[in-house]
Amino acid sequence: MQFERVGVGVVGAGNISDQYLSHLTTFPDFDVLFVADLDAERAASQAKKYGVPASGSLAELLTNDRIQLVINLTIPAAHVEVSLAALNRGKHVWSEKPMALDRSGAAQLLETAKKNGVRLGIAPDTFLGAGIQTGLNAIRSGSIGKPLTALTIFQTAGPDSWHPDPAFLFAKGAGPLFDMGPYYVTTLVQIFGKATRVTATSSKSQENRTVGSGPKKGTSFPVEEPTQITALIEFASGASAVSIFSFEAAHEVTGFVEITGSEGAITLPDPNNFDGESVMYQAGQEQKKLTAVGNKHGRGLGALNMMQSFLAGDDHIASANLGNHVLDILISISESAARKESVAVVSNIDKNAALDPDWDPLRRSS
Ligand SMILES: NC(=O)c1ccc[n+]([C@@H]2O[C@H](COP(=O)([O-])OP(=O)(O)OC[C@H]3O[C@@H](n4cnc5c(N)ncnc54)[C@H](O)[C@@H]3O)[C@@H](O)[C@H]2O)c1
């Protein structure tokens, strides 16, 4: 017997909503029923663009009993409030990252989802795409032996030169660590498992930056978060990773993820993308490119995996515990750099699960 299509409501009709709505509206297991935003016109315009039948406020969305899943695409500062409101109405929630700005907000979300018997899933879901999944499967099959160390690099000059309104990317809760860190650290946790300790340094070269494009060009805004972070992350397995997150680099290097194992090394594609090539290295042999195998869909995959898993009675992959552990690592990195000492990471994750490479998000579940 086929289950009823899952009624979906999207909150937050901003920049990233196009990527979500363009995929969510193509999944046959989902029925996108509502788009909500503080800005009613923006919500209405996105609903119209994607053929969603209704739009309005979050309060209106929450009173719709057909909506079982809320996709929270609001700004980080609103994530906890919006997710809690939905969880407390007995709705499942998929939230963009970071799930909360601090550990207590994240803990409240985990408890509320549990209390209400509903699912909570946390972005990113880029690692469910063919690109990273192909690399993860190669590592899981033992092709580099035991994974021992990693190097990840995300460094740019910062988005202030091209973004028309970049202040929020330098405000508390953002910066390169919290904005880009989730992609890299989620991938590392998928490979190495639970982190136990971090040691980090951070700096910023400017107290203020200037908007470089658009109507606000030439205006200045405060830099609240460090713009250069180097972190050493230690894992319970004994493995370790060095990660660089920077908005201070004239030499742009992004999406660099190299894993070295006892019998080889592999570079993975950009963890902020769903596709891309992994490359294998074995001493004395030619490098080997791996063609990405798996689904080539985009944002929304994590929410679909969550609801299909819920209906099948299985665990979902981009889980609340995974999101919470990644946030805990990022906060610990920030604390370590500020306090100039190592910080223990105490949160836990469930066992990492592999995604079926034959999973087709466009196939209706039975
Ligand atoms: N823009 C990107 O490229 C990108 C990529 C990946 C993830 N994200 C994540 O997606 C989230 C949203 O980013 P964005 O770039 O779309 O931001 P945005 O500022 O463009 O859009 C956010 C929208 O949420 C609405 N909103 C804020 N608080 C609300 C509330 N309480 N109730 C209802 N609506 C509310 C705003 O009015 C706005 O329309 C962030 O968490 C960000 O980290 C963004």
PDBQT file of the ligand as one rigid body, heavy atoms in Angstrom, charges set to zero:
ROOT
HETATM    1  N1  LIG A 401      22.112  31.507   0.329  1.00  0.00    +0.000 N 
HETATM    2  C1  LIG A 401      22.819  30.412   0.211  1.00  0.00    +0.000 C 
HETATM    3  O1  LIG A 401      23.586  30.210  -0.736  1.00  0.00    +0.000 OA
HETATM    4  C2  LIG A 401      22.699  29.326   1.252  1.00  0.00    +0.000 A 
HETATM    5  C3  LIG A 401      23.294  28.096   0.965  1.00  0.00    +0.000 A 
HETATM    6  C4  LIG A 401      23.145  27.060   1.881  1.00  0.00    +0.000 A 
HETATM    7  C5  LIG A 401      22.460  27.261   3.056  1.00  0.00    +0.000 A 
HETATM    8  N2  LIG A 401      21.926  28.492   3.351  1.00  0.00    +0.000 N 
HETATM    9  C6  LIG A 401      21.221  28.646   4.632  1.00  0.00    +0.000 C 
HETATM   10  O2  LIG A 401      19.846  28.871   4.377  1.00  0.00    +0.000 OA
HETATM   11  C7  LIG A 401      19.302  29.755   5.372  1.00  0.00    +0.000 C 
HETATM   12  C8  LIG A 401      18.649  30.923   4.660  1.00  0.00    +0.000 C 
HETATM   13  O3  LIG A 401      19.622  31.576   3.877  1.00  0.00    +0.000 OA
HETATM   14  P1  LIG A 401      19.204  32.600   2.724  1.00  0.00    +0.000 P 
HETATM   15  O4  LIG A 401      20.459  32.952   2.023  1.00  0.00    +0.000 OA
HETATM   16  O5  LIG A 401      18.050  32.047   1.951  1.00  0.00    +0.000 OA
HETATM   17  O6  LIG A 401      18.724  33.843   3.630  1.00  0.00    +0.000 OA
HETATM   18  P2  LIG A 401      17.778  35.046   3.187  1.00  0.00    +0.000 P 
HETATM   19  O7  LIG A 401      18.053  36.134   4.152  1.00  0.00    +0.000 OA
HETATM   20  O8  LIG A 401      17.905  35.294   1.732  1.00  0.00    +0.000 OA
HETATM   21  O9  LIG A 401      16.295  34.456   3.432  1.00  0.00    +0.000 OA
HETATM   22  C9  LIG A 401      15.753  34.172   4.692  1.00  0.00    +0.000 C 
HETATM   23  C10 LIG A 401      14.241  34.407   4.634  1.00  0.00    +0.000 C 
HETATM   24  O10 LIG A 401      13.700  33.995   5.892  1.00  0.00    +0.000 OA
HETATM   25  C11 LIG A 401      12.707  34.942   6.268  1.00  0.00    +0.000 C 
HETATM   26  N3  LIG A 401      12.556  34.879   7.721  1.00  0.00    +0.000 N 
HETATM   27  C12 LIG A 401      13.450  35.238   8.664  1.00  0.00    +0.000 A 
HETATM   28  N4  LIG A 401      12.960  35.004   9.891  1.00  0.00    +0.000 NA
HETATM   29  C13 LIG A 401      11.713  34.496   9.729  1.00  0.00    +0.000 A 
HETATM   30  C14 LIG A 401      10.711  34.057  10.606  1.00  0.00    +0.000 A 
HETATM   31  N5  LIG A 401      10.866  34.129  11.917  1.00  0.00    +0.000 N 
HETATM   32  N6  LIG A 401       9.542  33.581  10.091  1.00  0.00    +0.000 NA
HETATM   33  C15 LIG A 401       9.361  33.518   8.739  1.00  0.00    +0.000 A 
HETATM   34  N7  LIG A 401      10.293  33.916   7.849  1.00  0.00    +0.000 NA
HETATM   35  C16 LIG A 401      11.457  34.398   8.339  1.00  0.00    +0.000 A 
HETATM   36  C17 LIG A 401      13.231  36.272   5.769  1.00  0.00    +0.000 C 
HETATM   37  O11 LIG A 401      12.187  37.224   5.632  1.00  0.00    +0.000 OA
HETATM   38  C18 LIG A 401      13.856  35.873   4.434  1.00  0.00    +0.000 C 
HETATM   39  O12 LIG A 401      12.956  35.964   3.355  1.00  0.00    +0.000 OA
HETATM   40  C19 LIG A 401      20.472  30.134   6.272  1.00  0.00    +0.000 C 
HETATM   41  O13 LIG A 401      20.449  29.317   7.413  1.00  0.00    +0.000 OA
HETATM   42  C20 LIG A 401      21.716  29.822   5.433  1.00  0.00    +0.000 C 
HETATM   43  O14 LIG A 401      22.812  29.435   6.252  1.00  0.00    +0.000 OA
HETATM   44  C21 LIG A 401      22.011  29.516   2.452  1.00  0.00    +0.000 A 
ENDROOT
TORSDOF 0
